[in-house]
Amino acid sequence: MAKYPGIQFGSNKKLSITVFSDLHFGEPDSVRGRPYADLKTVGVMNSVLDNEHTDFVVLNGDLISCEWVAPEDANTLIDQIVAPLVDRNLPFGATFGNHDASKTCSTKAMTDHMWSDIKGKSGQKLSFTTQSVSGDVNQVGWSNYFVPVYSSTGGGDLKMLLWFFDSKGGRKYNPTGDDVSVPNWVDEKVVDWFRNTNSKFREEYGRIIPSMAFVHIPVYATNDFQRKGGRSPTKNPGLNEEIIGKQGDVCDSTGNNCEYGGTDVPFMQALVETEGLMAVFSGHNHGVDWCMKWSKDLPGTTPSNGNGLNICFNRHSGYGGYGDFTRGARQIVVAEDMPGEYVVDTWIRLETGQISAQVSLNSTFGTDRYPAVDKSKTSGV
């Protein structure tokens, strides 16, 4: 298999990833009553990046509230979003969320802009955001790809894969036509690409390649876990302030009455069956930021048992979008050499500099106990 452009573990033999989610740039001040929301969100990003040693940044969906944005303004907002990364020469990858796709915003155009025009201080390309699955953007989305992670020695030894998926949702790009909704799940064509590509890597290298995945809208299993009492304040510390919205919801014209249609089942099955997949990270739900281990049967879910798959929610990072808890970002740290078992250390870095909901995604996660999060200490506007 060809050597793809990628990133490396740091000189300390660790990879540190910062995940910003639900930034929601571009909302008019009048929508939430928050003047200078975008400027404040840039402040969140700068604070988090100043407090963390970060090798790579993930922008995990809803970068922009595109329903308020004219076609000619989307890429200007992208430039504002990535400015803290450009200032620090930080490579990044993005997924798109349901608010990034609208009648007036093209996710394809935003991808092209990030790929071709976003440069670091020395002119180096920073964005890995691309599209690896052929098909209609309204069916397959436009942020399905992988980023290889190579050894810290620089010898080209593949150590890990980062997978990115477009869970779609939102509206079809059609500035002069009808306002039409887009399905809100990872398409089966993308699932087939994921399975086939992962299998090729395993065949080529003769071993399991550890991996992590990023997708904006979470899978149904998270909702089932929450509703059936699987989440514990001490085993799964973090905010738990809303019912989880998930892939596969089909809603009426008001958006309030939704029914789950099971359309994310192929994606869930592929995730569960992927050996070496250490964790999946999602956003979308601004009042939820805990992690779970899908190790027990969830009778309403197919498959019913997640075989120990770890799934985490990100922190709401933007001053745009609903919700008034202190903004922040999820931090992920993984070691280059993992003796015996896969371990991912992760926490929420708040804009205040505090750390919240720190856990270790290891073999005993889900039974280990941690301090419960006092939400009164992480509230703000």
N, C-alpha and C positions, 0 to 999 in steps of 0.2 A: 504494500500500500504506500502511496506517495506520502512524503512528509509534508503535512499541512502547516501553514503558519499558525503559531500559537503563542503561549506564554510559558514562563518557567517558574518553578519554585524559587523562592528567594534564597539568598546566600545563607540564611539561617535554617534552610531546609524545610521551610514552612510556606504555605500559601495562605495569604490573608485576603479575604474578599469582603467588600462592603456592598450591601444591597440596599439601594434606595427604591422605594416603591410608592406608587400613588402620589406623585409629585403634583399633578394637576395644575400645571402652568396654564396661564391664559384666561383664567376666570375673571370676569369683571368684578370690581370691588363690591358692587351692589349685590352680588349673588350670595355671598356669605357674610357680608358686613366686615370684611377683613381688608383694610387698606394695605397696599404694598405687599400683598401675599407672596408674589413671586420673589421679591427682594428678600423677604423673610425666609423663604424656602432655600434660596441660595445661602443664606446665613446658616441654616440647618446643615446643609451639605458641607460648608466650610468647617463648622464646628466638629462634625463627626470625623472628617478627614484629618483635621488637626490633632484629634485625640487617638487616632488609630494608625497603625502601620499597615497600609493597604497596598497590595500588589495589583489588584484588579477590582473593577467596579461593575456591578450589575444594576441596570435600570430596569426594574421588573414590572413594567406595565403602568398604564395611565400616566405617561409622562406629561401629557397635555389634556386639558378639558376641551377637546376639539369641537364640541357642539357650539362653542362660543367664538371659534377662531376662523378667520377668513383664509382661503387657500394660500394666499401670498404671505401669510404671517407665520405659518407653522414652522418653517425652517429657522426663522428668526428666534422663535421660542426654543427650538432645539439648541441653537447656539448659546442661549442663556443657560440652559440646563447643563450643558457640558463644560461651561466656562471653568468651574472649579476643578474639573478633571484636566482640562487643557493646561491650566496654571501649574498643575503638579505632574504633567506628562504621564497621566494614568491611563492605561488601556482599559477599554470597557466593552461590554456587550449589552444589548437591550432586547427585551421582549416587548410586544405591544399588548395593551389592554383594551377593554371595551370602549374606553373614552378616547383612545388614540385614533380609532377608525370612526369617521363621521362623514356626513354628506360633503363636508368641505375640507377634510384632511385625508391625504393619501399616505398610507403607511409605506407604500413602495417609494414614494418621493422622499419621505423622511429617511428611509434606509439608504437610498442613494446618496443623500446629502451627508449622512453620518459616515458612510463608507469612503466617499471621495473628497470631502471638504473639511472634515474635522482633523486638524493636525496639531501635534505637540509643539513645544517651544522650539525644537530643532527641525521641525518639518516632518516628523515621523507620523505615520498613520496610527490613530489610536483606536478606531472603532473596528470591532469584529462582527458587528451586526450585519447580517446578510440573509439570503433566502436560499435554501438548498433543496427545496421540494418544488417541482414544476406543477403548475395548475393555476386555476383562477384564484386570485387573491381572496375573493369572498368565500371560497371553499376551503383553501388550505392555509390562508393567512400569509404573513410576510415576515416572520422572524423565527423560522425553523432552521436550526444550524447547530454546529458543535464547535467548541474551541479546545484543541489539545493543550495539555499541560505537560511540559517536558522537564527533565531533571535539572536541578540547580547547577549541575556541572556544565551544562551547555552542550552536551554531547548528542543531543537529539533522542535520548531515551524517553519514550512515552510513558508517563507515570499515571495520568488521569485524563478524563474527558469531562467537559462541561457541556451539558445539553440545554438547548433553548427551544421553547415551544410557543407558538401563537395560539392562544385559546379563543381568539377572535371576539365576537360580540360587537356591539356598536352598530354602525350604519355603513351602508355601501357608499364609497366615494362617488359622488354624482352631483357636482355643484349646481348644475342647471336643471336637474331632473327630480324624480320622486325621492322621498326619504324612505329608504327600505332597510329593514333590519338584517343583521348577519348572524348566523348561528354562533352559539357561545360555548364551543367545545373544541378540543384538538381533533382534527379530522382523521378518519381512518387511513387516508392516503399518507398523512404525516406519520401515523403510527407504523405503517408498513416500512416507510423510509427509516424510521428509528430502529426497528427490529433488524432490518437488513444491514444497515450501516454498522450497528453495534456487533452483529455477527461477523462481518468482514474484519473488523478490528481484532476480534478474538481469534479468528482463524489466522490472520496475518502474524499476530504476536504469540500465539499459542498459549495464551493465558487470559484470565479475567482482567479487564481494565477497570479499576475503580472509577466511579463517576458521581456527579451530582447533576440535578436538573432544576431548571427555573421555568415557571409558567405562571402567568398572572392570575387567572381564575383557578381556584383549587378544585380538586376532584371531589366527587360526591362523598367518598369515605370520610372526609373531615367533618362534614355535616352530620353524618350518621353517628360518628364517634361522639360528637358534641351532644346531640339530642338524646343519646342513650346513656349518658352519664359517664362516658369513658374518661372525660377530662377531669383531672384533679388539680387544685390550686398549688399543691406542693410537688406533685409528680410532673405536672405540666404548667409551670409558673408562667404568668403573663396575663395580659388583658383578655377578658372574655365577655365583651360588652355588647355583642349582637349575635343574632342567628346567622350562621355562615351561609352566604350566597355562593353557589357552586356551579361548575360546568353542568350542562344538560338541562338547565332550567328553561322552560318555555313559558313566557309571561304574556298576559293580555295587554291591551293597548295602554292601560294605566301603569303597567310595570309593577303593580302591587300583588296581583294574583298569579302565582307561578306554580307550575307543575314540573316535577322531574321526569325526564323522558328516557333516562338510561343511555344517552348517546355518548357518554364518556367511558362506558364500560371497556371498549377496546383499549383505550389509553390506560386505564387503571390496570388492566390485565398485563399490558406490556411493561408498565413500571414495576409491578410486583414480580414479574418473571425475569427482570433484568438483574443478573448476578453482579454484585459489586456496586449497585446503586446505593450510595450511602445516605442520601437525603434528597427530598424534593422541596423547593421553596416557592411559596405563592404570596400574593398580596390580595388586593381587591376588597377585603373586609377591613375597614379602617379601625375597628374596635377589637380586633383579635390579633395577638402576637405570640401565641404559645406554640410549642412543638409537641408532636404526638408520635408514638410508636404504634403502627398498625400491625399488631401481633396477634390479637384475638379475633374471633369470629364477629363480624358485623352482619347479622342475618339479612339485612336489607340491601347489602352491597354485593356486587359481583366484580371480582371474586370476593368471597366472604372473609377470607383471611389474607392479610397483607404480608405475611411471612417476615414480619419485623421491619417493614419499610418505615423510615422516619420521614415525617412531613412537618414542615415548619411554616408559620406565617411571618411575614415581614411587619415592620412597624410602619405606620402611616408617616411618610416623610414630608409631605407638602402642606403648606398653609391653604392651598386650594383643596377642594373636596370636603365632604362632610366629616364631622368628628372634631372634638376639642381636647383630646389628650396630647400631652407633650410629644412633639415630633422627634423622630430619630431614625435609625437605620439598623438593620440586622448585620452583625459581624460574624464571619465564618472563618475558622482557622483549621487547617488540616496539615498534618505532617507528611513529608515526602516518603518516608519509610515508616510503614505502619506494621509493627511486629505483632502477629497473631490475630488482630482484629482491626476492623475499620473504626476510627474514632474521629468525630467532628465536634470541635468545641465551638459553641455559638452563644451569642448574647445580643441584647439590644443596647446600642449606644445612643443615649438621649442627647438632644441638642444642648442640654445643661452640662454635659460631660459625664453624667452618672451612667452606671451600667445597671441594666435591669434584666431579669429573667435569664440568667446565665445557666446553661445546661451543657452536659457532655453527651452527645449522641453515640453511645457505645452499646455493648451487649446488654447492659443492665439498665439502660435508660427505659423509663416506663415503670420501673420499680424503685429506682433511686428517689430520694426525697430532697427537695431544695426549699429555701425560704420562699414563702408565698409573696407575691408582688402586692404591695399596698398601692392601689390605683390612685389614692388621694395624693400620693407623692409624685405621680407622673401625669397630673392633669394640668391643662393650660389651654390657651386660645391662640 
